[in-house]
């Protein structure tokens, strides 16, 4: 292979690598930002009644592990409880935008 062809091959490979790898970093950064916003929403809107410590109950149950596999809770069910309320928990669909609920769920996934 000629040196010039080898250079073009390397350029093509690195270009492909950037195209394939960069969205992975952007997605990770985006999830981190969403989780950070979700943590702030939790502190403001949820922490009065809910703990994030395993087994610690306040007015409502701890949300530690609520979205972990095997918890028995689906993301859709948790989203619905947040939006519509349940029992003594008030509805938050009028207080939180849909994207804020998304951010909150992203944070709950980290617990």
DRENPA-3360 file (N, C-alpha, C; in nm, 2 decimals, always signed):
BEGIN
1 = XXXXXXXX = +0.08/-0.12/+0.00/+0.00/+0.00/+0.00/+0.09/+0.12/+0.00 ~ +0.05/+0.22/-0.08/+0.13/+0.34/-0.09/+0.11/+0.43/+0.03 ~ +0.22/+0.50/+0.07/+0.21/+0.59/+0.19/+0.09/+0.68/+0.19 ~ +0.06/+0.74/+0.08/-0.06/+0.83/+0.07/-0.19/+0.76/+0.10 ~ -0.20/+0.64/+0.04/-0.32/+0.56/+0.06/-0.34/+0.52/+0.21 ~ -0.22/+0.49/+0.27/-0.22/+0.46/+0.42/-0.27/+0.58/+0.50 ~ -0.23/+0.70/+0.46/-0.27/+0.82/+0.54/-0.42/+0.83/+0.52 ~ -0.47/+0.82/+0.40/-0.62/+0.83/+0.38/-0.69/+0.72/+0.46;
9 = XXXXXXXX = -0.64/+0.60/+0.46/-0.70/+0.50/+0.54/-0.71/+0.53/+0.69 ~ -0.60/+0.59/+0.74/-0.59/+0.63/+0.88/-0.69/+0.74/+0.91 ~ -0.70/+0.84/+0.82/-0.79/+0.95/+0.84/-0.94/+0.90/+0.84 ~ -0.97/+0.81/+0.74/-1.10/+0.75/+0.74/-1.13/+0.67/+0.87 ~ -1.04/+0.60/+0.92/-1.06/+0.52/+1.04/-1.09/+0.61/+1.16 ~ -1.00/+0.71/+1.17/-1.02/+0.80/+1.29/-1.15/+0.89/+1.28 ~ -1.19/+0.92/+1.15/-1.31/+0.99/+1.13/-1.43/+0.90/+1.18 ~ -1.43/+0.78/+1.13/-1.53/+0.68/+1.17/-1.53/+0.67/+1.32;
17 = XXXXXXXX = -1.42/+0.65/+1.38/-1.41/+0.64/+1.53/-1.47/+0.75/+1.60 ~ -1.45/+0.87/+1.56/-1.51/+0.99/+1.62/-1.66/+0.99/+1.60 ~ -1.70/+0.96/+1.49/-1.85/+0.95/+1.46/-1.92/+0.85/+1.55 ~ -1.85/+0.74/+1.57/-1.91/+0.63/+1.65/-1.90/+0.65/+1.80 ~ -1.79/+0.70/+1.84/-1.76/+0.71/+1.99/-1.82/+0.84/+2.05 ~ -1.82/+0.95/+1.98/-1.86/+1.08/+2.04/-2.00/+1.08/+2.09 ~ -2.10/+1.02/+2.02/-2.23/+1.02/+2.08/-2.24/+0.95/+2.21 ~ -2.15/+0.85/+2.24/-2.15/+0.78/+2.36/-2.12/+0.87/+2.48;
25 = XXXXXXXX = -2.02/+0.96/+2.45/-1.98/+1.06/+2.56/-2.09/+1.16/+2.57 ~ -2.15/+1.21/+2.47/-2.25/+1.31/+2.48/-2.37/+1.25/+2.55 ~ -2.41/+1.13/+2.52/-2.52/+1.07/+2.59/-2.49/+1.06/+2.74 ~ -2.37/+1.02/+2.78/-2.33/+1.00/+2.92/-2.34/+1.14/+2.99 ~ -2.29/+1.24/+2.92/-2.29/+1.38/+2.98/-2.43/+1.43/+2.99 ~ -2.52/+1.40/+2.90/-2.66/+1.44/+2.90/-2.73/+1.37/+3.02 ~ -2.70/+1.24/+3.03/-2.77/+1.17/+3.14/-2.72/+1.22/+3.28 ~ -2.59/+1.26/+3.29/-2.54/+1.31/+3.41/-2.61/+1.45/+3.44;
33 = XXXXXXXX = -2.62/+1.53/+3.34/-2.69/+1.66/+3.36/-2.83/+1.64/+3.40 ~ -2.90/+1.55/+3.34/-3.04/+1.52/+3.37/-3.05/+1.47/+3.51 ~ -2.96/+1.38/+3.55/-2.96/+1.33/+3.69/-2.93/+1.44/+3.79 ~ -2.84/+1.53/+3.76/-2.82/+1.64/+3.85/-2.94/+1.73/+3.86 ~ -3.01/+1.76/+3.75/-3.13/+1.84/+3.76/-3.24/+1.76/+3.84 ~ -3.24/+1.63/+3.82/-3.34/+1.54/+3.89/-3.31/+1.54/+4.04 ~ -3.18/+1.54/+4.08/-3.14/+1.55/+4.22/-3.19/+1.68/+4.28 ~ -3.18/+1.79/+4.21/-3.23/+1.92/+4.26/-3.38/+1.92/+4.28;
41 = XXXXXXXX = -3.45/+1.86/+4.18/-3.60/+1.85/+4.19/-3.63/+1.76/+4.31 ~ -3.56/+1.65/+4.33/-3.59/+1.56/+4.44/-3.58/+1.64/+4.57 ~ -3.47/+1.71/+4.59/-3.44/+1.79/+4.71/-3.56/+1.89/+4.73 ~ -3.60/+1.96/+4.63/-3.70/+2.06/+4.64/-3.84/+2.01/+4.66 ~ -3.88/+1.90/+4.58/-4.02/+1.86/+4.58/-4.05/+1.73/+4.65 ~ -3.95/+1.64/+4.67/-3.97/+1.51/+4.73/-3.91/+1.48/+4.86 ~ -3.80/+1.54/+4.89/-3.72/+1.50/+5.01/-3.80/+1.54/+5.14 ~ -3.90/+1.62/+5.14/-3.97/+1.65/+5.26/-4.04/+1.52/+5.31;
49 = XXXXXXXX = -4.09/+1.44/+5.21/-4.17/+1.32/+5.25/-4.09/+1.19/+5.22 ~ -3.99/+1.19/+5.13/-3.92/+1.07/+5.10/-3.77/+1.07/+5.12 ~ -3.72/+0.96/+5.17/-3.58/+0.95/+5.19/-3.52/+0.88/+5.07 ~ -3.38/+0.89/+5.06/-3.31/+0.81/+4.96/-3.22/+0.71/+5.03 ~ -3.24/+0.69/+5.16/-3.17/+0.59/+5.24/-3.25/+0.47/+5.25 ~ -3.19/+0.35/+5.23/-3.26/+0.23/+5.23/-3.33/+0.20/+5.37 ~ -3.46/+0.17/+5.36/-3.53/+0.14/+5.48/-3.58/+0.26/+5.56 ~ -3.53/+0.38/+5.53/-3.57/+0.50/+5.61/-3.71/+0.55/+5.56;
57 = XXXXXXXX = -3.81/+0.55/+5.64/-3.94/+0.60/+5.60/-3.97/+0.73/+5.67 ~ -4.01/+0.83/+5.59/-4.06/+0.96/+5.64/-4.21/+0.95/+5.63 ~ -4.27/+1.05/+5.57/-4.41/+1.05/+5.55/-4.45/+0.94/+5.45 ~ -4.36/+0.93/+5.34/-4.38/+0.83/+5.24/-4.26/+0.74/+5.25 ~ -4.26/+0.63/+5.17/-4.15/+0.53/+5.17/-4.02/+0.59/+5.12 ~ -3.91/+0.52/+5.15/-3.78/+0.55/+5.09/-3.79/+0.52/+4.94 ~ -3.72/+0.60/+4.86/-3.72/+0.58/+4.72/-3.58/+0.52/+4.68 ~ -3.51/+0.47/+4.77/-3.38/+0.40/+4.74/-3.41/+0.28/+4.67;
65 = XXXXXXXX = -3.35/+0.26/+4.55/-3.37/+0.14/+4.47/-3.51/+0.13/+4.40 ~ -3.59/+0.23/+4.40/-3.72/+0.22/+4.35/-3.73/+0.18/+4.20 ~ -3.62/+0.22/+4.13/-3.62/+0.18/+3.98/-3.52/+0.08/+3.95 ~ -3.47/+0.01/+4.05/-3.37/-0.10/+4.02/-3.45/-0.22/+3.97 ~ -3.38/-0.30/+3.89/-3.44/-0.42/+3.84/-3.47/-0.51/+3.96 ~ -3.59/-0.57/+3.96/-3.63/-0.65/+4.07/-3.70/-0.58/+4.18 ~ -3.72/-0.45/+4.17/-3.78/-0.37/+4.27/-3.93/-0.39/+4.27 ~ -3.98/-0.43/+4.16/-4.13/-0.45/+4.14/-4.20/-0.32/+4.09;
73 = XXXXXXXX = -4.12/-0.22/+4.06/-4.18/-0.09/+4.01/-4.13/-0.07/+3.87 ~ -4.22/-0.04/+3.78/-4.18/+0.00/+3.65/-4.16/+0.15/+3.64 ~ -4.08/+0.20/+3.54/-4.07/+0.34/+3.53/-4.20/+0.41/+3.50 ~ -4.29/+0.34/+3.42/-4.42/+0.40/+3.39/-4.50/+0.41/+3.51 ~ -4.50/+0.31/+3.60/-4.58/+0.32/+3.72/-4.53/+0.43/+3.81 ~ -4.40/+0.45/+3.83/-4.34/+0.55/+3.91/-4.38/+0.69/+3.85 ~ -4.37/+0.70/+3.72/-4.40/+0.82/+3.65/-4.55/+0.86/+3.68 ~ -4.64/+0.76/+3.67/-4.78/+0.79/+3.69/-4.81/+0.83/+3.84;
81 = XXXXXXXX = -4.74/+0.77/+3.93/-4.76/+0.81/+4.07/-4.71/+0.95/+4.09 ~ -4.60/+0.99/+4.03/-4.55/+1.13/+4.04/-4.65/+1.22/+3.98 ~ -4.70/+1.19/+3.86/-4.79/+1.28/+3.79/-4.93/+1.29/+3.86 ~ -4.98/+1.17/+3.90/-5.12/+1.17/+3.94/-5.14/+1.16/+4.10 ~ -5.03/+1.13/+4.17/-5.03/+1.11/+4.31/-5.09/+0.97/+4.34 ~ -5.09/+0.94/+4.47/-5.14/+0.81/+4.51/-5.15/+0.81/+4.66 ~ -5.27/+0.78/+4.71/-5.29/+0.78/+4.86/-5.28/+0.93/+4.91 ~ -5.19/+0.95/+5.00/-5.17/+1.08/+5.06/-5.07/+1.17/+4.98;
89 = XXXXXXXX = -5.01/+1.10/+4.88/-4.91/+1.18/+4.79/-4.99/+1.26/+4.69 ~ -4.95/+1.39/+4.69/-5.02/+1.48/+4.59/-4.97/+1.46/+4.45 ~ -5.05/+1.50/+4.36/-5.01/+1.49/+4.21/-4.92/+1.60/+4.18 ~ -4.82/+1.58/+4.10/-4.72/+1.68/+4.06/-4.73/+1.72/+3.92 ~ -4.83/+1.67/+3.84/-4.84/+1.70/+3.70/-4.86/+1.85/+3.68 ~ -4.92/+1.92/+3.77/-4.94/+2.06/+3.76/-4.82/+2.14/+3.81 ~ -4.73/+2.07/+3.89/-4.62/+2.14/+3.95/-4.49/+2.12/+3.88 ~ -4.48/+2.00/+3.81/-4.35/+1.97/+3.74/-4.38/+1.95/+3.59;
97 = XXXXXXXX = -4.30/+2.00/+3.51/-4.31/+1.98/+3.36/-4.27/+1.84/+3.33 ~ -4.32/+1.78/+3.22/-4.28/+1.65/+3.18/-4.13/+1.62/+3.18 ~ -4.05/+1.72/+3.13/-3.91/+1.71/+3.13/-3.85/+1.70/+3.27 ~ -3.91/+1.77/+3.36/-3.86/+1.77/+3.50/-3.89/+1.63/+3.56 ~ -4.00/+1.57/+3.52/-4.03/+1.44/+3.57/-3.93/+1.34/+3.51 ~ -3.90/+1.36/+3.38/-3.79/+1.28/+3.32/-3.66/+1.29/+3.39 ~ -3.62/+1.41/+3.43/-3.50/+1.43/+3.50/-3.51/+1.36/+3.64 ~ -3.62/+1.37/+3.71/-3.64/+1.31/+3.84/-3.63/+1.16/+3.82;
105 = XXXXXXX = -3.69/+1.10/+3.72/-3.67/+0.96/+3.70/-3.53/+0.92/+3.67 ~ -3.46/+1.00/+3.60/-3.32/+0.97/+3.57/-3.24/+0.97/+3.70 ~ -3.27/+1.06/+3.79/-3.20/+1.06/+3.92/-3.24/+0.93/+4.00 ~ -3.37/+0.90/+4.00/-3.42/+0.78/+4.08/-3.35/+0.65/+4.03 ~ -3.32/+0.65/+3.90/-3.25/+0.53/+3.85/-3.11/+0.51/+3.91 ~ -3.05/+0.62/+3.96/-2.92/+0.61/+4.02/-2.92/+0.57/+4.16 ~ -3.03/+0.56/+4.23/-3.04/+0.53/+4.37/-3.03/+0.38/+4.39;
% end
